[in-house]
């Protein structure tokens, strides 16, 4: 056998092995197990009182504006108290 034939044979064997491993993974119960675990985790998270990142960021912005307004009002009250 010449080197090209050997390389071709090795590539064929590697390709066959890759296809067989891929088929085995697709048909394995591990895929079903992963799907079931994801479903259980989703149900568990839904029972918790969680918010999305978008909701959290929005509330952070609201809190920052409220804090700024509060500081503004506190300084106005202090200024009014100092006038007396």
NUGUTI-357419 format. One record per residue: x, y, z of N, C-alpha, C in turn; residue in one letter. Coordinates in nm, 4 decimals. Atoms other than C-alpha are relative to their C-alpha. Example, Ala and Ser with C-alpha at 12.3 -4.5 7.8 and 13.67 -1.06 7.14 Angstrom:
2
    neast   nnorth      nup   caeast  canorth     caup    ceast   cnorth      cup residuo
   0.0890  -0.1190   0.0000   1.2300  -0.4500   0.7800   0.0900   0.1200   0.0000       A
  -0.0820  -0.1190  -0.0060   1.3670  -0.1060   0.7140  -0.0770   0.1090   0.0730       S
END
This chain:
84
    neast   nnorth      nup   caeast  canorth     caup    ceast   cnorth      cup residuo
   0.0829  -0.1186   0.0000   0.0000   0.0000   0.0000   0.0873   0.1249   0.0000       X
  -0.0779  -0.1232   0.0032   0.1262   0.3434  -0.0828  -0.0553   0.0964   0.1076       X
   0.0413  -0.0932  -0.1062   0.1040   0.6373   0.1639  -0.1356   0.0659  -0.0256       X
   0.1295  -0.0614   0.0292  -0.1939   0.7906  -0.0167  -0.1142  -0.0941   0.0335       X
   0.1032   0.0990  -0.0316  -0.3932   0.4691   0.0187  -0.0187  -0.0120   0.1515       X
   0.0059   0.0090  -0.1471  -0.3073   0.4507   0.3884  -0.0728   0.1210   0.0573       X
   0.0657  -0.1222  -0.0485  -0.4132   0.8123   0.4440  -0.1491  -0.0028  -0.0322       X
   0.1400   0.0088   0.0397  -0.7369   0.7549   0.2527  -0.0741  -0.0977   0.0903       X
   0.0610   0.1012  -0.0876  -0.8089   0.4434   0.4588  -0.0196   0.0564   0.1405       X
   0.0093  -0.0603  -0.1340  -0.7377   0.6328   0.7846  -0.1118   0.1040   0.0036       X
   0.1063  -0.1000   0.0052  -0.9685   0.9172   0.6785  -0.1379  -0.0662  -0.0035       X
   0.1265   0.0725   0.0073  -1.2426   0.6692   0.5939  -0.0368  -0.0568   0.1373       X
   0.0232   0.0565  -0.1326  -1.2063   0.4965   0.9308  -0.0400   0.1105   0.0979       X
   0.0305  -0.1119  -0.0901  -1.2052   0.8313   1.1162  -0.1397   0.0547  -0.0275       X
   0.1314  -0.0510   0.0369  -1.5115   0.9489   0.9267  -0.1103  -0.0956   0.0462       X
   0.0966   0.1006  -0.0441  -1.6966   0.6238   0.9970  -0.0173   0.0041   0.1517       X
   0.0067  -0.0068  -0.1465  -1.6098   0.6458   1.3666  -0.0756   0.1249   0.0442       X
   0.0664  -0.1254  -0.0349  -1.7244   1.0076   1.3828  -0.1505  -0.0127  -0.0232       X
   0.1425   0.0185   0.0295  -2.0561   0.9172   1.2182  -0.0661  -0.0932   0.1009       X
   0.0564   0.0948  -0.0963  -2.1106   0.6218   1.4518  -0.0128   0.0609   0.1382       X
   0.0078  -0.0669  -0.1299  -2.0319   0.8258   1.7624  -0.1129   0.1029  -0.0007       X
   0.1078  -0.0981   0.0117  -2.2651   1.1011   1.6428  -0.1359  -0.0657   0.0060       X
   0.1263   0.0737  -0.0045  -2.5430   0.8491   1.5828  -0.0286  -0.0518   0.1405       X
   0.0179   0.0527  -0.1352  -2.4873   0.6933   1.9242  -0.0433   0.1107   0.0968       X
   0.0362  -0.1114  -0.0880  -2.5083   1.0323   2.0958  -0.1431   0.0443  -0.0274       X
   0.1363  -0.0420   0.0342  -2.8254   1.1272   1.9072  -0.1043  -0.0988   0.0490       X
   0.0949   0.1030  -0.0404  -2.9886   0.7996   2.0030   0.0114  -0.0365   0.1476       X
  -0.0229   0.0369  -0.1396  -2.8635   0.7867   2.3610  -0.1052   0.0623   0.0909       X
   0.0940  -0.0568  -0.0964  -3.0845   0.8460   2.6630   0.0529   0.1293   0.0623       X
  -0.0556  -0.1231  -0.0555  -2.8505   1.1303   2.7595  -0.0741   0.1221  -0.0531       X
   0.0726  -0.1124   0.0579  -3.0380   1.3615   2.5231  -0.1346   0.0168   0.0698       X
   0.1270  -0.0071  -0.0720  -3.3705   1.2733   2.6880   0.0212   0.0460   0.1437       X
  -0.0308  -0.0393  -0.1363  -3.2116   1.3114   3.0285   0.0238   0.1500   0.0078       X
  -0.0254  -0.1446   0.0025  -3.0869   1.6600   2.9385  -0.1306   0.0775  -0.0146       X
   0.1282  -0.0669   0.0214  -3.4326   1.7587   2.8138  -0.0846  -0.0039   0.1277       X
   0.0772   0.0120  -0.1240  -3.5954   1.6283   3.1332   0.0553   0.0885   0.1104       X
  -0.0615  -0.0853  -0.1025  -3.3471   1.8091   3.3563  -0.0303   0.1463  -0.0284       X
   0.0345  -0.1384   0.0360  -3.4052   2.1340   3.1659  -0.1444   0.0308   0.0379       X
   0.1403  -0.0191  -0.0354  -3.7806   2.0899   3.2133  -0.0186   0.0150   0.1502       X
   0.0098  -0.0092  -0.1456  -3.7408   2.0301   3.5857   0.0566   0.1322   0.0517       X
  -0.0605  -0.1264  -0.0433  -3.5116   2.3301   3.6231  -0.0911   0.1174  -0.0348       X
   0.0913  -0.1069   0.0408  -3.7549   2.5505   3.4296  -0.1175   0.0083   0.0956       X
   0.1107   0.0014  -0.0951  -4.0396   2.4436   3.6558   0.0434   0.0549   0.1355       X
  -0.0512  -0.0487  -0.1282  -3.8259   2.5078   3.9631   0.0200   0.1502  -0.0008       X
  -0.0222  -0.1435   0.0091  -3.7297   2.8544   3.8454  -0.1315   0.0767  -0.0055       X
   0.1298  -0.0672   0.0077  -4.0924   2.9391   3.7687  -0.0645   0.0108   0.1374       X
   0.0562  -0.0041  -0.1353  -4.1841   2.8606   4.1298   0.0680   0.1070   0.0851       X
  -0.0726  -0.1034  -0.0742  -3.9225   3.1063   4.2540  -0.0484   0.1371  -0.0441       X
   0.0418  -0.1365   0.0306  -3.9947   3.4764   4.2646   0.1176   0.0737  -0.0635       X
  -0.1140  -0.0570   0.0715  -3.7355   3.5757   4.0029  -0.0473   0.1023  -0.1022       X
   0.0294  -0.0984   0.1043  -3.7230   3.8675   3.7613   0.1015  -0.0177  -0.1121       X
  -0.0924   0.0075   0.1126  -3.5663   3.8892   3.4196   0.1058   0.1089   0.0141       X
  -0.1071  -0.1004  -0.0020  -3.2486   4.0861   3.3614  -0.0544   0.1351  -0.0466       X
   0.0600  -0.1229   0.0526  -3.4510   4.3405   3.1623  -0.0815   0.0712   0.1090       X
   0.0784  -0.0595  -0.1090  -3.6905   4.3942   3.4549   0.0909   0.0572   0.1083       X
  -0.0945  -0.0463  -0.1012  -3.3983   4.4238   3.6957   0.0657   0.1313  -0.0419       X
  -0.0639  -0.1219   0.0497  -3.2224   4.6841   3.4790  -0.0969   0.1177   0.0007       X
   0.1013  -0.1053  -0.0002  -3.5446   4.8822   3.4431  -0.0230   0.0518   0.1414       X
   0.0218  -0.0415  -0.1380  -3.6022   4.8852   3.8190   0.1228   0.0721   0.0568       X
  -0.1218  -0.0691  -0.0424  -3.2396   4.9890   3.8736  -0.0015   0.1450  -0.0482       X
   0.0103  -0.1361   0.0537  -3.2967   5.2913   3.6492  -0.1043   0.0809   0.0769       X
   0.1051  -0.0677  -0.0761  -3.6204   5.3787   3.8316   0.0531   0.0379   0.1380       X
  -0.0560  -0.0271  -0.1319  -3.4408   5.3522   4.1651   0.1018   0.1139  -0.0055       X
  -0.0993  -0.1071   0.0128  -3.1575   5.5778   4.0457  -0.0684   0.1359  -0.0161       X
   0.0737  -0.1267   0.0160  -3.4054   5.8451   3.9312  -0.0687   0.0400   0.1311       X
   0.0662  -0.0285  -0.1274  -3.5959   5.8167   4.2597   0.1005   0.0500   0.1027       X
  -0.1041  -0.0410  -0.0942  -3.2754   5.8464   4.4596   0.0453   0.1438  -0.0301       X
  -0.0405  -0.1358   0.0385  -3.1727   6.1583   4.2632  -0.1066   0.1009   0.0413       X
   0.1098  -0.0893  -0.0378  -3.5155   6.3145   4.3203  -0.0044   0.0178   0.1511       X
  -0.0015  -0.0076  -0.1457  -3.4989   6.2320   4.6923   0.1126   0.0904   0.0490       X
  -0.1123  -0.0850  -0.0406  -3.1558   6.3933   4.7240  -0.0297   0.1464  -0.0309       X
   0.0374  -0.1366   0.0370  -3.2868   6.7005   4.5424  -0.0989   0.0576   0.1014       X
   0.1002  -0.0472  -0.0969  -3.5854   6.7267   4.7769   0.0617   0.0208   0.1380       X
  -0.0676  -0.0158  -0.1289  -3.3649   6.6757   5.0846   0.0804   0.1292   0.0035       X
  -0.0787  -0.1236   0.0013  -3.1390   6.9615   4.9767  -0.0913   0.1228   0.0023       X
   0.0961  -0.1107  -0.0050  -3.4426   7.1872   4.9185  -0.0546   0.0188   0.1407       X
   0.0506  -0.0102  -0.1374  -3.5764   7.1041   5.2657   0.1070   0.0602   0.0892       X
  -0.1099  -0.0549  -0.0803  -3.2375   7.1765   5.4179   0.0156   0.1496  -0.0249       X
  -0.0105  -0.1420   0.0337  -3.2221   7.5104   5.2340  -0.1148   0.0790   0.0624       X
   0.1140  -0.0680  -0.0609  -3.5720   7.6017   5.3547   0.0152   0.0086   0.1517       X
  -0.0198  -0.0007  -0.1451  -3.4869   7.5076   5.7139   0.1068   0.1010   0.0400       X
  -0.1077  -0.0950  -0.0319  -3.1716   7.7205   5.7025  -0.0457   0.1437  -0.0161       X
   0.0504  -0.1354   0.0189  -3.3731   8.0263   5.5886  -0.0704   0.0505   0.1241       X
   0.0784  -0.0417  -0.1174  -3.5748   8.0306   5.9123   0.0815   0.0646   0.1046       X
END
